[in-house]
Amino acid sequence: MRPIGVVRSAVKQPSDDCWAGLISTIELDPDQFTVESTAGLEHFSHVEVVFLFDRVSPEAVQTGSRHPRERSDWPKVGIFAQRAKDRPNRIGTTVCKIGRVDGLRISVRELDAIDGTPVLDIKPYMEEFGPREGVTQPSWSKELMAEYFVPKAK
């Protein structure tokens, strides 16, 4: 795969729970794309961003089970039952609110990818691709995500 662009963010190092309110910009590669590539994107409220966890070394990739965030009070679950960054193929996805589309620059809210992260694809989010039934998830995952997108007190 060839990245289509890069993330520009104030977050420079891998971190957890710092994404609330964060505005990032996806800069598309001008050698591959023209402004025609983003035509019409401004009519969508959200975009799904597919990106590469490029700072995770291949040796750190997990394929079995582990405790999420190394917390033994949470159950040991397989890598496909969590959204950890050290996963096979090191691919991340996040649905983000579009702030602005300006040519090859797309401003998004709460993209949990750090500065310099390669972007592999961008897709407009359409309700029809979302869940058609109710979503269920274990209580430990709700606890893990409780602070992920919550603004920190200053």
FENBEL-V840641 format. One record per residue. N is the residue number from 0. RES is the residue in three letters. PSI is psi in radians with two decimals (none if undefined). NEAR is the number of other ideal C-beta (glycine too) atoms within 12 Angstrom. Layout:
# FENBEL-V840641
N|RES|PSI|NEAR, N|RES|PSI|NEAR
This chain:
# FENBEL-V840641
0|MET|2.61|14, 1|ARG|2.15|13, 2|PRO|2.56|27, 3|ILE|-0.20|28, 4|GLY|-2.90|35, 5|VAL|2.64|30, 6|VAL|2.40|41, 7|ARG|2.10|26, 8|SER|2.72|32, 9|ALA|-0.32|18, 10|VAL|2.04|26, 11|LYS|-0.35|16, 12|GLN|2.61|13, 13|PRO|2.38|26, 14|SER|2.83|21, 15|ASP|2.64|25, 16|ASP|0.66|21, 17|CYS|0.35|25, 18|TRP|-0.18|29, 19|ALA|2.16|23, 20|GLY|-0.06|19, 21|LEU|2.27|31, 22|ILE|2.17|24, 23|SER|2.83|39, 24|THR|2.35|32, 25|ILE|2.09|46, 26|GLU|1.97|30, 27|LEU|2.61|32, 28|ASP|1.98|20, 29|PRO|-0.24|16, 30|ASP|-0.32|12, 31|GLN|-0.45|16, 32|PHE|2.74|24, 33|THR|3.06|13, 34|VAL|-0.35|17, 35|GLU|-0.42|12, 36|SER|-0.49|22, 37|THR|0.09|29, 38|ALA|2.23|15, 39|GLY|-0.28|13, 40|LEU|-0.52|31, 41|GLU|-0.22|20, 42|HIS|-0.09|14, 43|PHE|2.60|25, 44|SER|-0.50|19, 45|HIS|2.76|27, 46|VAL|2.53|36, 47|GLU|2.17|29, 48|VAL|2.24|40, 49|VAL|2.18|29, 50|PHE|2.95|39, 51|LEU|2.21|30, 52|PHE|1.32|33, 53|ASP|-0.26|25, 54|ARG|-0.04|24, 55|VAL|2.08|23, 56|SER|2.57|13, 57|PRO|-0.52|16, 58|GLU|-0.39|9, 59|ALA|-0.14|18, 60|VAL|2.36|19, 61|GLN|2.46|29, 62|THR|-0.23|16, 63|GLY|-2.35|17, 64|SER|2.80|16, 65|ARG|2.96|24, 66|HIS|2.18|21, 67|PRO|2.35|30, 68|ARG|0.44|23, 69|GLU|0.48|15, 70|ARG|1.92|17, 71|SER|-0.22|11, 72|ASP|-0.15|13, 73|TRP|2.62|22, 74|PRO|2.66|19, 75|LYS|2.09|18, 76|VAL|2.75|23, 77|GLY|2.76|17, 78|ILE|-0.50|23, 79|PHE|-0.01|15, 80|ALA|0.32|22, 81|GLN|2.95|28, 82|ARG|0.57|24, 83|ALA|2.66|31, 84|LYS|-0.39|32, 85|ASP|1.00|27, 86|ARG|2.84|26, 87|PRO|2.39|18, 88|ASN|-0.12|22, 89|ARG|0.67|29, 90|ILE|2.33|27, 91|GLY|2.68|32, 92|THR|2.48|27, 93|THR|2.42|33, 94|VAL|2.17|28, 95|CYS|2.63|37, 96|LYS|2.33|24, 97|ILE|2.27|33, 98|GLY|-0.85|25, 99|ARG|2.54|19, 100|VAL|2.09|26, 101|ASP|1.52|17, 102|GLY|-2.04|22, 103|LEU|0.23|28, 104|ARG|2.18|30, 105|ILE|2.03|40, 106|SER|2.27|28, 107|VAL|2.72|39, 108|ARG|2.39|27, 109|GLU|0.73|29, 110|LEU|2.08|42, 111|ASP|1.00|32, 112|ALA|2.42|43, 113|ILE|2.91|30, 114|ASP|2.29|24, 115|GLY|-0.05|25, 116|THR|2.26|36, 117|PRO|2.33|29, 118|VAL|2.25|43, 119|LEU|-0.55|29, 120|ASP|2.77|23, 121|ILE|2.31|37, 122|LYS|2.45|22, 123|PRO|2.45|25, 124|TYR|2.26|23, 125|MET|2.30|14, 126|GLU|-0.61|12, 127|GLU|-0.35|8, 128|PHE|-0.09|14, 129|GLY|3.10|13, 130|PRO|2.43|11, 131|ARG|-0.10|8, 132|GLU|3.01|6, 133|GLY|2.60|7, 134|VAL|2.36|10, 135|THR|2.62|9, 136|GLN|2.70|16, 137|PRO|2.75|16, 138|SER|-0.61|13, 139|TRP|-0.61|21, 140|SER|-0.59|22, 141|LYS|-0.68|15, 142|GLU|-0.75|18, 143|LEU|-0.74|27, 144|MET|-0.11|23, 145|ALA|-0.60|14, 146|GLU|-0.01|18, 147|TYR|-0.75|23, 148|PHE|0.46|23, 149|VAL|2.27|15, 150|PRO|2.45|14, 151|LYS|2.50|15, 152|ALA|2.48|6, 153|LYS|none|5
